[in-house]
Amino acid sequence: MPQTFAELLRDVKGRIREVDPPALAGEGPGALILDVREPDEYGQGAIPGALHIPRGLLESKVEQAVPARDQAVVVYCAGGARSALAARSLAELGYANVRSLAGGFTAWKRAGLPWEQPAVLRDDQAQRYSRHTLIPEIGTAGQVKLLASRVLLVGAGGLGSPASMYLAAAGVGTLGLVDDDTVDASNLQRQIVHGTDRIGMPKVESAAQTLRRLNPDVRVETHRTRLTAANARELCASYDLIIDGADNFAARYLVNDVALALGKPVVHASVFRFEGQLTVFPATGGPCYRCLFAEPPPPEQAPSCAEAGVLGVLPGVMGVLQATEAVKLLLGLGTSLVGRLLVYDALDMRFRELKLRRDPKCPTCGDGVDRNSIPISDDCYACRR
């Protein structure tokens, strides 16, 4: 016999388990709280820490978001009807420990229990970043986190160009650019953030124009200066992460030392002719750049791109990989390159991975080193004990 909705709901509630708000609040952490309301409802307030999957997408999304079928789950909606139906669907999918919140979010608020106003995307942002938010590991919460993130790029040249463009496209909310150089015709073979019409323009201003045009969500902070011991702390302090695209050893050592002193992760890359190198130096300590290169090589053994040349597309590969590592670090996803050096040979189209180990005698991250006492100097050797 056909059922009315009221009859269906009564039948469903007779088959599932419910929990009232005070009882759930008294349980403490353990159960995953799943919000199945529509996005506009969720944006008006939610239970802190809740995972949001709209009811219409539940069956297609929940397996990726909650892979463990034995995970304790409490589902809620506005008043308890949709969550009851969702609990039944989850049980049919094999989730063995599912309950519905009696009275839903309305009852939760009436009980005086804590709730929060989640950060949500505007309609235009939801469209722009839809391919991110479809990924369960990112979702809306991850994209909101990217929009709130701040990344400093040291260098607006070969590596900084692709890294900054992909970070801007990804919606990293604030990008800082440090560079004191101007655009030269010889840059244009690889520095894709600039154009022929900008020859002679400061690189940070040229890059800022491109990035703002690419994504108006992104705030670009320009620092037309060379990174020095006098300004490094102030420049780096307000950012979450540093992209090292410097083209000289002095700047790389300075980035390393300041980042360690401030507790900031560094995504480092370098290029030379047909070869690129990439690694991540963690905020928590080594291995750091001085573990990789205890001291700079003689100038004749490490000529610059202006002296030795570089394949134009090579910085594109390495800069995009820098942006990839940065996004992972900002979102806490995957396994970073900490302790590993990725070496790319463009001629052989081969990637190799070398293990990096922290040097216990390293002057900046070794045993017994006090971060607060790391000397910040333009002299590569100033940190020697």
Summary of the structure (lengths in Angstrom):
residues: 385
radius of gyration: 25.6
end to end distance: 85.7
largest distance: 88.4
contacts: 1246
relative contact order: 0.10
helix: 39%
strand: 18%
